[in-house]
Amino acid sequence: MENSEVKKTFTWAEWKRPFIMIVLTFLCTIENSMLSMGEWPYMSTIDHESTSSFFGYANAASKAAHIIFAFVFAVWAHKVKGVKIPMLAGRILTLATCFMYIFVEFIPSNRRWWMLVCYVLFGAGFGKGFLKVFKFRLRSGTSPLLRSYIAQVTSEENRSTAYALQNGAMVLSVIVGPVAQISFAGLPYPGVIVIAPHIKLNIYTAPIWFAVLTNIIAIAITAFLLEDAHNEIEKVNNDESLSKFSLASIKEQLVRIRDLNVPWILVALLIFQKMISTLYNSTLGSSFSVVGPMMTSMYAWPGQQIVLILGIVQIIMGVLALGLSLLFFFCKLGKRISCRVLFLFSNLLIIVGYIISYPYPFMSSTVQPFNETTRTGCNPLEYSWCDTQLVGNIFKVVNIVPYLIILIITTSLAVPAAMMSLDTIYSKIIGDIDQNVMQSVYVIAEDIILIVGPIYGTGVFTAIGINFLYIINGGIYILATIVWLATWKWLSPYK
């Protein structure tokens, strides 16, 4: 009872380890908040054979690597009874990939394939475009370790606050990252030659140099300050047969999880809602898998303008989302508002966003024709609907101002609130068991959408245009909201 009372207070003894992990979260995500804005412009600039569909597949490949390595790192952490060694491995892999990215222009042709390999390794080590980008979720092999670590070292009562702080670290990186990249706006491509002839410093490559520095700092903190947290239940039930990597040990662990007294229907519900909530960002949101190509083809914006505008937008999103996280921490918003209510409100806000930002004829403009010199505008060779748009005036592009306003509101308020609500409810449902594997399953389910989303989003955009993507996504969100309301009473104990 005495220990329980201590856990209810905010003491440095309890918060030291979560704060170290929150600092690592910031360092590991700031690189993504910088890289995500310029990925498509940079790829299309250095390789004219790049298409929006290929960019979608590159995003999907990164998430596929994440799915594989999320499970590998989680099992590894379970075997060694700690996250420190797997975390170090992930950061070292990411650092090596940063140097690969720097050398991309040494490749004489088909540079998009070299970038795809880098994206895959980023996904394995820590994640290309976490926030991607603006999902407020870590896209990496080691991301489940950060989440499970926080769950292990905080009390249930303080867990929502800890997740809010972690989310705050992510959104702070969304503010700092774009500010850093915009500061290089005066260095348009090709920029300044660092090492002749192909290592350059410009608006596209500056983020990767910054990522090298943050990775080195993260490796130092992980090596010298991070302390492993061992789940007490695992200490008591330590099974020597699980000390080695094998299919048998993985199967045994899964059987043990299956036999736990956990409401599996609710676990499935939360995983389903997590996948649906990820759909917005993996297509029309801040993952930029569709947004970047849309701005190049439909608005005819050059790459440097895309980076500058999205940088400003991302800063605004970061400030608003950081304010939301501070409300959770200082005003105990997670305790004052039911998580199931907050998630419902977030879903409704996203649905309204789809409705308002749909390209209606009365508030939209026509698509811009393709310009061979700047390589911007609607290219009929890539998008079959371009000729229909330019001749028949059927397809429209929503006015950029309302689109950006909706993007800011949904991404900075609705998406992070939904994610924090689901995280908190999920951690309460699975209880005090070793959360490494269960959190890994949770993140992997989300990443299924992050793999399918870019392929599906860019595929629909390439084949039939942006209008139908709005209609399909909006319908899916409405269905998910109805399911959430239908299970309202079941979620009452975990509100």
C-alpha positions as CSV (number, residue, x, y, z in Angstrom):
1,M,0.0,0.0,0.0
2,E,2.9,2.3,0.8
3,N,4.5,1.7,-2.6
4,S,1.1,2.4,-4.3
5,E,0.9,5.8,-2.6
6,V,4.4,6.7,-3.7
7,K,3.5,5.9,-7.3
8,K,0.7,8.5,-7.2
9,T,3.2,11.3,-6.7
10,F,5.4,13.0,-9.3
11,T,8.9,12.1,-7.9
12,W,12.2,12.3,-9.7
13,A,12.9,8.7,-8.8
14,E,9.9,7.7,-10.8
15,W,10.3,10.2,-13.7
16,K,14.1,10.0,-14.2
17,R,14.0,7.0,-16.6
18,P,10.9,8.2,-18.5
19,F,12.5,11.6,-19.0
20,I,15.7,10.0,-20.4
21,M,13.5,8.0,-22.9
22,I,11.6,11.2,-23.8
23,V,14.9,13.0,-24.6
24,L,15.8,10.0,-26.8
25,T,12.4,10.3,-28.5
26,F,13.1,13.9,-29.3
27,L,16.6,13.2,-30.7
28,C,15.4,10.2,-32.7
29,T,12.4,12.0,-34.3
30,I,13.8,15.4,-35.1
31,E,15.7,14.0,-38.1
32,N,12.4,12.6,-39.5
33,S,10.6,15.9,-39.1
34,M,13.3,17.5,-41.2
35,L,13.7,14.8,-43.9
36,S,10.0,14.2,-44.5
37,M,9.3,17.6,-46.1
38,G,12.0,17.3,-48.8
39,E,12.0,13.6,-49.6
40,W,9.8,13.8,-52.7
41,P,11.2,17.1,-54.0
42,Y,14.8,15.7,-53.6
43,M,14.0,12.4,-55.2
44,S,12.3,13.9,-58.2
45,T,15.1,16.5,-58.6
46,I,18.1,14.0,-58.7
47,D,16.2,11.3,-60.6
48,H,13.7,12.4,-63.2
49,E,12.5,8.8,-63.6
50,S,10.9,9.0,-60.1
51,T,7.1,8.8,-60.0
52,S,4.6,9.4,-57.2
53,S,3.8,5.6,-57.4
54,F,7.5,4.8,-56.8
55,F,7.6,7.2,-53.9
56,G,4.6,5.5,-52.4
57,Y,6.3,2.1,-52.8
58,A,9.5,3.5,-51.2
59,N,7.4,4.7,-48.2
60,A,5.8,1.3,-48.0
61,A,9.1,-0.5,-48.1
62,S,10.3,1.5,-45.2
63,K,7.3,0.5,-43.2
64,A,7.7,-3.1,-44.2
65,A,11.3,-3.0,-42.8
66,H,9.8,-1.5,-39.6
67,I,7.3,-4.4,-39.2
68,I,10.0,-7.0,-39.4
69,F,12.5,-5.2,-37.1
70,A,9.9,-4.1,-34.6
71,F,9.3,-7.7,-33.8
72,V,13.0,-8.6,-33.9
73,F,13.9,-5.8,-31.6
74,A,11.0,-6.6,-29.2
75,V,12.0,-10.3,-29.0
76,W,15.6,-9.3,-28.6
77,A,14.7,-7.0,-25.7
78,H,12.7,-9.7,-24.1
79,K,15.6,-12.2,-24.3
80,V,18.2,-9.8,-22.9
81,K,15.7,-8.4,-20.4
82,G,16.4,-4.8,-21.4
83,V,16.1,-2.3,-24.2
84,K,19.6,-0.7,-24.0
85,I,21.5,-3.1,-26.4
86,P,18.7,-3.2,-29.0
87,M,18.4,0.6,-28.8
88,L,22.1,1.0,-29.4
89,A,22.0,-1.3,-32.4
90,G,19.1,0.7,-33.9
91,R,20.9,4.0,-33.6
92,I,24.2,2.7,-35.0
93,L,22.3,1.3,-38.0
94,T,20.6,4.7,-38.5
95,L,23.9,6.6,-38.3
96,A,25.4,4.3,-41.0
97,T,22.3,4.9,-43.2
98,C,22.7,8.7,-42.8
99,F,26.1,8.4,-44.4
100,M,24.7,6.3,-47.2
101,Y,22.1,9.0,-47.8
102,I,24.8,11.7,-48.0
103,F,26.6,9.7,-50.8
104,V,23.4,9.2,-53.0
105,E,24.6,11.6,-55.7
106,F,27.7,9.5,-56.3
107,I,25.3,7.0,-57.9
108,P,25.4,7.9,-61.7
109,S,21.8,6.8,-62.5
110,N,18.6,5.3,-60.9
111,R,19.3,7.2,-57.7
112,R,15.8,6.6,-56.6
113,W,16.7,2.9,-55.9
114,W,19.6,4.0,-53.6
115,M,17.2,6.2,-51.8
116,L,14.7,3.4,-51.4
117,V,17.5,1.2,-49.8
118,C,18.1,4.1,-47.4
119,Y,14.4,4.3,-46.6
120,V,14.3,0.6,-45.8
121,L,17.3,0.9,-43.5
122,F,15.9,4.0,-41.8
123,G,12.7,2.0,-41.2
124,A,14.7,-0.9,-39.7
125,G,17.0,1.3,-37.5
126,F,14.6,4.0,-36.4
127,G,12.3,5.1,-39.1
128,K,12.1,7.2,-42.2
129,G,9.8,10.0,-41.6
130,F,8.4,9.1,-38.2
131,L,6.2,11.9,-38.0
132,K,5.8,11.5,-41.5
133,V,6.1,11.7,-40.4
134,F,3.1,13.7,-38.7
135,K,1.6,10.7,-37.2
136,F,3.1,11.4,-33.9
137,R,4.4,7.9,-33.9
138,L,7.8,6.5,-34.0
139,R,8.4,4.7,-37.3
140,S,11.2,2.4,-36.4
141,G,12.3,-1.1,-35.4
142,T,13.1,0.2,-31.9
143,S,9.9,2.3,-31.4
144,P,8.1,-0.5,-29.5
145,L,11.0,-0.5,-27.0
146,L,10.4,3.2,-26.2
147,R,6.7,2.7,-25.7
148,S,7.1,-0.5,-23.5
149,Y,9.9,1.1,-21.5
150,I,7.6,4.0,-20.5
151,A,4.8,1.5,-19.6
152,Q,7.2,-0.4,-17.4
153,V,8.7,2.5,-15.5
154,T,5.5,4.5,-14.8
155,S,2.4,3.8,-12.7
156,E,-0.9,3.3,-14.4
157,E,-2.2,6.6,-13.1
158,N,0.8,8.6,-14.5
159,R,1.0,6.6,-17.8
160,S,-1.2,8.9,-19.9
161,T,0.9,11.8,-18.7
162,A,4.1,10.0,-19.7
163,Y,2.8,9.2,-23.1
164,A,1.7,12.9,-23.4
165,L,5.2,14.0,-22.6
166,Q,6.6,11.5,-25.2
167,N,4.2,12.9,-27.7
168,G,5.3,16.4,-26.7
169,A,8.9,15.5,-27.4
170,M,7.8,14.3,-30.9
171,V,5.9,17.5,-31.6
172,L,8.7,19.7,-30.3
173,S,10.9,18.0,-32.9
174,V,8.3,19.0,-35.5
175,I,8.9,22.6,-34.5
176,V,12.6,22.5,-34.3
177,G,13.1,20.3,-37.4
178,P,11.4,22.6,-39.9
179,V,12.9,25.7,-38.3
180,A,16.3,24.2,-38.9
181,Q,15.5,23.2,-42.5
182,I,13.9,26.5,-43.4
183,S,17.1,28.2,-42.2
184,F,18.8,26.6,-45.2
185,A,16.2,28.0,-47.6
186,G,18.9,30.4,-48.9
187,L,20.8,27.3,-50.2
188,P,18.7,26.1,-53.2
189,Y,19.8,23.0,-55.0
190,P,22.6,22.2,-55.8
191,G,23.9,24.5,-53.0
192,V,27.4,24.5,-51.6
193,I,29.9,21.7,-52.5
194,V,31.3,20.2,-49.3
195,I,33.4,17.5,-50.9
196,A,33.7,17.7,-54.7
197,P,32.0,16.7,-56.7
198,H,28.8,15.3,-55.3
199,I,28.6,15.9,-51.5
200,K,26.7,19.1,-51.2
201,L,24.9,21.2,-48.6
202,N,21.5,22.5,-49.7
203,I,17.9,22.8,-48.6
204,Y,17.4,19.0,-49.3
205,T,20.7,17.6,-47.8
206,A,21.1,19.9,-44.7
207,P,18.7,17.7,-42.6
208,I,20.8,14.5,-43.0
209,W,23.9,16.3,-41.7
210,F,21.8,17.4,-38.7
211,A,20.6,13.8,-38.3
212,V,24.2,12.6,-38.0
213,L,24.7,14.9,-35.0
214,T,21.5,13.9,-33.3
215,N,22.3,10.2,-33.8
216,I,25.7,10.6,-32.2
217,I,24.2,12.3,-29.2
218,A,21.5,9.7,-28.9
219,I,24.1,6.9,-29.0
220,A,26.0,8.6,-26.2
221,I,22.9,9.0,-24.0
222,T,21.8,5.4,-24.6
223,A,25.3,4.0,-23.8
224,F,26.0,6.1,-20.6
225,L,22.6,7.2,-19.1
226,L,19.9,4.7,-20.1
227,E,19.1,2.1,-17.4
228,D,17.3,-1.0,-18.3
229,A,13.9,-1.5,-16.6
230,H,13.0,-5.1,-15.7
231,N,9.4,-6.1,-15.3
232,E,9.0,-7.5,-11.8
233,I,6.8,-10.3,-13.0
234,E,9.4,-11.3,-15.5
235,K,12.0,-11.4,-12.8
236,V,10.0,-13.9,-10.8
237,N,9.1,-16.0,-13.8
238,N,12.4,-15.9,-15.6
239,D,12.6,-19.0,-17.8
240,E,16.1,-20.0,-18.8
241,S,14.7,-21.8,-21.9
242,L,13.8,-18.4,-23.3
243,S,17.3,-17.0,-23.0
244,K,18.2,-17.9,-26.6
245,F,16.7,-16.9,-29.9
246,S,14.7,-19.7,-31.5
247,L,11.3,-20.3,-33.1
248,A,10.4,-22.5,-30.2
249,S,11.0,-19.8,-27.7
250,I,8.9,-17.3,-29.7
251,K,6.1,-19.8,-30.0
252,E,6.2,-20.4,-26.3
253,Q,6.0,-16.7,-25.6
254,L,3.0,-16.3,-27.9
255,V,1.3,-19.2,-26.2
256,R,1.9,-17.6,-22.8
257,I,0.4,-14.3,-24.0
258,R,-2.6,-16.1,-25.5
259,D,-3.3,-17.8,-22.1
260,L,-3.3,-14.5,-20.2
261,N,-6.5,-13.2,-18.7
262,V,-6.8,-10.3,-21.2
263,P,-10.0,-9.2,-23.0
264,W,-8.9,-10.2,-26.5
265,I,-12.0,-8.7,-28.1
266,L,-11.1,-5.3,-26.8
267,V,-7.5,-5.8,-27.8
268,A,-8.7,-6.6,-31.4
269,L,-10.9,-3.5,-31.2
270,L,-8.0,-1.2,-30.2
271,I,-5.8,-2.7,-32.9
272,F,-8.6,-2.1,-35.5
273,Q,-9.1,1.5,-34.5
274,K,-5.3,2.1,-34.5
275,M,-5.1,0.9,-38.1
276,I,-8.0,3.1,-39.1
277,S,-6.6,6.1,-37.3
278,T,-3.4,5.7,-39.1
279,L,-5.1,5.9,-42.5
280,Y,-5.3,9.7,-42.6
281,N,-1.7,10.3,-42.1
282,S,-0.5,7.5,-44.4
283,T,-2.4,9.0,-47.3
284,L,-3.7,12.6,-47.2
285,G,-2.1,13.7,-44.0
286,S,1.5,14.6,-43.0
287,S,3.1,11.4,-44.3
288,F,3.4,13.5,-47.5
289,S,3.2,10.3,-49.6
290,V,0.3,11.9,-51.6
291,V,0.7,15.6,-50.4
292,G,4.1,16.1,-52.0
293,P,3.2,14.7,-55.5
294,M,-0.2,16.5,-55.3
295,M,1.5,19.8,-54.8
296,T,4.0,19.2,-57.6
297,S,1.4,18.0,-60.1
298,M,-1.9,19.8,-59.2
299,Y,-0.6,23.1,-57.8
300,A,2.6,23.1,-60.0
301,W,4.8,24.1,-57.0
302,P,8.6,23.6,-57.4
303,G,10.4,21.5,-54.8
304,Q,11.9,24.4,-52.8
305,Q,8.5,26.0,-52.4
306,I,7.0,22.8,-51.2
307,V,9.7,22.5,-48.6
308,L,9.2,26.1,-47.5
309,I,5.4,26.0,-47.3
310,L,5.2,22.6,-45.6
311,G,8.0,23.7,-43.2
312,I,5.9,26.6,-42.1
313,V,2.8,24.4,-41.8
314,Q,4.6,21.8,-39.8
315,I,5.9,24.5,-37.4
316,I,2.3,25.7,-36.7
317,M,1.2,22.0,-36.3
318,G,4.0,21.4,-33.9
319,V,3.1,24.5,-31.7
320,L,-0.5,23.5,-31.5
321,A,0.2,19.8,-30.8
322,L,2.8,20.7,-28.2
323,G,0.1,22.9,-26.5
324,L,-2.1,19.8,-26.4
325,S,0.6,17.7,-24.8
326,L,1.2,20.4,-22.2
327,L,-2.5,20.4,-21.4
328,F,-2.2,16.6,-20.7
329,F,0.8,17.2,-18.4
330,F,0.0,20.4,-16.5
331,C,-3.8,20.3,-16.5
332,K,-4.1,16.5,-16.2
333,L,-6.3,16.4,-19.3
334,G,-6.0,12.6,-19.4
335,K,-7.7,12.4,-16.0
336,R,-10.3,15.1,-16.6
337,I,-11.5,13.8,-20.0
338,S,-12.3,10.2,-20.7
339,C,-9.9,8.7,-23.3
340,R,-12.8,7.0,-25.1
341,V,-14.6,10.4,-25.4
342,L,-11.4,12.1,-26.6
343,F,-10.9,9.5,-29.2
344,L,-14.5,9.8,-30.4
345,F,-14.1,13.6,-30.7
346,S,-10.9,13.2,-32.6
347,N,-12.5,10.8,-35.1
348,L,-15.4,13.2,-35.7
349,L,-13.0,16.1,-36.2
350,I,-11.2,14.2,-38.9
351,I,-14.5,13.3,-40.6
352,V,-15.5,16.9,-40.6
353,G,-12.0,17.7,-42.1
354,Y,-12.6,15.4,-45.0
355,I,-16.0,17.0,-45.7
356,I,-14.8,20.6,-45.5
357,S,-11.6,20.1,-47.5
358,Y,-13.2,18.1,-50.3
359,P,-12.5,19.7,-53.7
360,Y,-16.1,21.1,-54.3
361,P,-16.4,23.0,-57.7
362,F,-17.5,26.2,-56.0
363,M,-14.3,26.4,-53.8
364,S,-11.7,24.8,-56.0
365,S,-9.4,25.7,-58.8
366,T,-8.3,23.9,-62.0
367,V,-5.2,21.7,-62.1
368,Q,-2.1,23.3,-63.7
369,P,-0.7,21.9,-67.0
370,F,2.7,20.2,-67.1
371,N,5.8,22.4,-67.6
372,E,8.7,20.4,-69.1
373,T,11.3,22.9,-67.9
374,T,10.3,23.0,-64.2
375,R,8.9,19.5,-64.3
376,T,5.8,20.7,-62.4
377,G,2.1,20.5,-63.2
378,C,-0.1,17.6,-64.3
379,N,1.8,15.2,-66.5
380,P,-0.6,13.1,-68.7
381,L,2.2,10.5,-69.1
382,E,2.0,9.8,-65.4
383,Y,-1.6,10.7,-64.5
384,S,-4.2,9.5,-67.1
385,W,-6.8,11.9,-65.7
386,C,-4.8,15.0,-66.5
387,D,-6.1,15.4,-70.1
388,T,-9.7,14.9,-68.8
389,Q,-9.1,17.6,-66.3
390,L,-7.5,20.1,-68.6
391,V,-10.1,19.6,-71.4
392,G,-13.3,18.7,-69.6
393,N,-12.6,20.5,-66.4
394,I,-13.9,17.6,-64.4
395,F,-11.2,17.2,-61.7
396,K,-10.6,20.0,-59.3
397,V,-8.0,20.8,-56.7
398,V,-9.2,22.3,-53.5
399,N,-8.1,25.8,-52.7
400,I,-4.8,25.6,-50.9
401,V,-5.8,27.8,-48.0
402,P,-8.7,25.7,-46.6
403,Y,-6.7,22.6,-47.3
404,L,-3.7,23.7,-45.2
405,I,-6.0,24.9,-42.4
406,I,-7.8,21.5,-42.2
407,L,-4.4,19.8,-42.4
408,I,-3.1,21.8,-39.5
409,I,-6.2,21.3,-37.3
410,T,-6.5,17.5,-37.9
411,T,-2.8,16.7,-37.7
412,S,-2.0,18.9,-34.7
413,L,-5.1,18.2,-32.6
414,A,-7.2,15.3,-33.8
415,V,-4.5,12.8,-34.7
416,P,-2.3,13.2,-31.6
417,A,-5.3,13.2,-29.3
418,A,-6.6,10.0,-30.9
419,M,-3.2,8.3,-30.7
420,M,-2.7,9.2,-27.0
421,S,-6.2,8.0,-26.2
422,L,-5.7,4.7,-27.9
423,D,-2.2,4.2,-26.4
424,T,-3.5,4.8,-22.9
425,I,-6.6,2.5,-23.2
426,Y,-4.5,-0.2,-24.8
427,S,-1.8,-0.2,-22.1
428,K,-4.6,-0.5,-19.4
429,I,-6.3,-3.4,-21.2
430,I,-3.1,-5.5,-21.5
431,G,-2.2,-4.6,-17.8
432,D,1.1,-5.3,-16.0
433,I,2.4,-8.1,-18.2
434,D,5.7,-7.8,-20.1
435,Q,4.5,-5.3,-22.8
436,N,7.4,-5.6,-25.3
437,V,5.7,-8.2,-27.5
438,M,2.2,-6.8,-27.1
439,Q,3.3,-3.3,-27.9
440,S,5.1,-4.7,-30.9
441,V,2.0,-6.4,-32.1
442,Y,0.1,-3.1,-31.6
443,V,2.7,-1.1,-33.6
444,I,3.0,-3.8,-36.3
445,A,-0.8,-3.6,-36.9
446,E,-0.4,0.1,-37.3
447,D,2.4,-0.4,-39.8
448,I,0.3,-2.6,-41.9
449,I,-1.7,0.5,-42.8
450,L,1.5,2.5,-43.1
451,I,2.7,0.0,-45.7
452,V,-0.7,-0.3,-47.6
453,G,-1.6,3.4,-47.1
454,P,1.1,5.0,-49.3
455,I,0.7,2.3,-52.1
456,Y,-3.1,2.7,-51.9
457,G,-3.0,6.5,-51.7
458,T,-0.6,7.1,-54.5
459,G,-2.3,4.4,-56.5
460,V,-5.7,5.9,-56.3
461,F,-4.3,9.4,-56.9
462,T,-2.4,8.3,-59.9
463,A,-5.3,6.3,-61.4
464,I,-8.4,8.3,-60.8
465,G,-7.4,11.5,-58.9
466,I,-7.7,13.0,-55.4
467,N,-11.5,13.3,-55.3
468,F,-12.1,9.6,-54.9
469,L,-9.4,9.3,-52.2
470,Y,-11.4,11.7,-50.1
471,I,-14.6,9.8,-50.6
472,I,-13.1,6.4,-49.8
473,N,-11.2,7.5,-46.7
474,G,-14.1,9.5,-45.3
475,G,-16.4,6.4,-45.6
476,I,-13.9,4.3,-43.8
477,Y,-13.6,6.8,-40.9
478,I,-17.4,6.9,-40.6
479,L,-17.5,3.1,-40.3
480,A,-14.8,3.1,-37.6
481,T,-16.7,5.7,-35.6
482,I,-19.9,3.6,-35.7
483,V,-17.9,0.6,-34.4
484,W,-16.4,2.6,-31.6
485,L,-19.9,3.8,-30.5
486,A,-21.2,0.2,-30.7
487,T,-18.5,-0.9,-28.2
488,W,-18.9,2.1,-25.9
489,K,-20.1,0.2,-22.8
490,W,-17.3,-2.5,-23.1
491,L,-14.7,0.3,-22.9
492,S,-16.2,1.8,-19.7
493,P,-13.7,0.1,-17.3
494,Y,-10.7,1.5,-19.2
495,K,-11.9,5.1,-19.8
